[in-house]
Amino acid sequence: MSKIVNPKEGYNLYADNYKKDYRKLESFDNGVFFDFFPEKACVSVELGVGDGRVSDSIKKISDRFIGIDVSPKMLKNCIKSHGNLELVCADLDFSIPLKENSVDFAVAYFLFVHIKDAKGFIEEVNRILKKGGVFLFNLIHQKKPPVLKAGKQKFKIKSYYHIPSHIEEYLDYFWFDWEREDVLDGKFWVSKIYRAVKT
Ligand SMILES: C[S@@+](CC[C@H](N)C(=O)[O-])C[C@H]1O[C@@H](n2cnc3c(N)ncnc32)[C@H](O)[C@@H]1O
């Protein structure tokens, strides 16, 4: 049986294998996520930046880019692949270590599944965004975490399945003006992309 580990331990263990999953991650929406990027942003933050798989795309449109992640090993690999980025190591469940009204574009791509307190997280994103700032994120249809392998170890990373209607209630609760794009595989959704603007 595989053990369940927290995201910090899990992504530290899995960091060197993460690149092998790029194709699988890309297959969730085949690039649709990027269609929702603003043309330009002054300050952008990627919450759960990982090893920087999409950081270049965000950096390209931003005057300043900040990446935050709980796993030091993922951040180390991010620097290895992308050079000297502005990175912060922090646990984003419960608080985001940035000033209020300081961010124009906040991205959380494949992160929600690891966030326990979704409402508290959305409240924090609302706090750090400037008025008119954009919060772009996805939800994936993953009810159980996959078994991952690193060397001889098999493990699952602690995950939470957030019901989309609950997330939408939280967006409404904090007065976000939001839209959603469902990415389907046949009749079923595999990914939901949300673009939420702070009002
Ligand atoms: C599936 S990866 C996504 C990485 C990147 N956004 C991408 O699209 O490739 C999830 C990332 O979120 C980070 N993460 C998970 N839980 C976190 C938390 N509570 N606080 C900060 N980062 C977290 C993990 O360490 C991991 O790097």
The ligand as an SDF file (V2000), in Angstrom:
LIG
                    3D

 27 29  0  0  0  0  0  0  0  0999 V2000
    0.8250   19.9170   -9.7290 C   0  0  0  0  0  0  0  0  0  0  0  0
    2.0800   21.0370   -9.2360 S   0  0  0  0  0  0  0  0  0  0  0  0
    1.7400   22.4200  -10.3050 C   0  0  0  0  0  0  0  0  0  0  0  0
    2.9810   23.2490  -10.5810 C   0  0  0  0  0  0  0  0  0  0  0  0
    2.7940   24.3100  -11.6630 C   0  0  0  0  0  0  0  0  0  0  0  0
    1.7810   25.2710  -11.3090 N   0  0  0  0  0  0  0  0  0  0  0  0
    2.4330   23.6360  -12.9740 C   0  0  0  0  0  0  0  0  0  0  0  0
    1.3640   23.9470  -13.5310 O   0  0  0  0  0  0  0  0  0  0  0  0
    3.2320   22.8130  -13.4420 O   0  0  0  0  0  0  0  0  0  0  0  0
    1.5100   21.6450   -7.6880 C   0  0  0  0  0  0  0  0  0  0  0  0
    2.5390   22.5270   -7.0100 C   0  0  0  0  0  0  0  0  0  0  0  0
    1.9020   23.1640   -5.9050 O   0  0  0  0  0  0  0  0  0  0  0  0
    2.7650   23.1210   -4.7740 C   0  0  0  0  0  0  0  0  0  0  0  0
    1.9260   23.1080   -3.5720 N   0  0  0  0  0  0  0  0  0  0  0  0
    1.0830   22.1570   -3.1500 C   0  0  0  0  0  0  0  0  0  0  0  0
    0.5000   22.5060   -1.9910 N   0  0  0  0  0  0  0  0  0  0  0  0
    0.9930   23.7210   -1.6700 C   0  0  0  0  0  0  0  0  0  0  0  0
    0.7840   24.6140   -0.5850 C   0  0  0  0  0  0  0  0  0  0  0  0
   -0.0480   24.3020    0.4080 N   0  0  0  0  0  0  0  0  0  0  0  0
    1.4540   25.7790   -0.5700 N   0  0  0  0  0  0  0  0  0  0  0  0
    2.3140   26.0980   -1.5900 C   0  0  0  0  0  0  0  0  0  0  0  0
    2.5570   25.3020   -2.6370 N   0  0  0  0  0  0  0  0  0  0  0  0
    1.9070   24.1130   -2.6810 C   0  0  0  0  0  0  0  0  0  0  0  0
    3.5430   21.8180   -4.9470 C   0  0  0  0  0  0  0  0  0  0  0  0
    4.7550   21.8290   -4.2130 O   0  0  0  0  0  0  0  0  0  0  0  0
    3.7310   21.7670   -6.4500 C   0  0  0  0  0  0  0  0  0  0  0  0
    4.9260   22.3630   -6.8550 O   0  0  0  0  0  0  0  0  0  0  0  0
  1  2  1  0
  2  3  1  0
  2 10  1  0
  3  4  1  0
  4  5  1  0
  5  6  1  0
  5  7  1  0
  7  8  2  0
  7  9  1  0
 10 11  1  0
 11 12  1  0
 11 26  1  0
 12 13  1  0
 13 14  1  0
 13 24  1  0
 14 15  1  0
 14 23  1  0
 15 16  2  0
 16 17  1  0
 17 18  1  0
 17 23  2  0
 18 19  1  0
 18 20  2  0
 20 21  1  0
 21 22  2  0
 22 23  1  0
 24 25  1  0
 24 26  1  0
 26 27  1  0
M  CHG  2   2   1   9  -1
M  END
$$$$
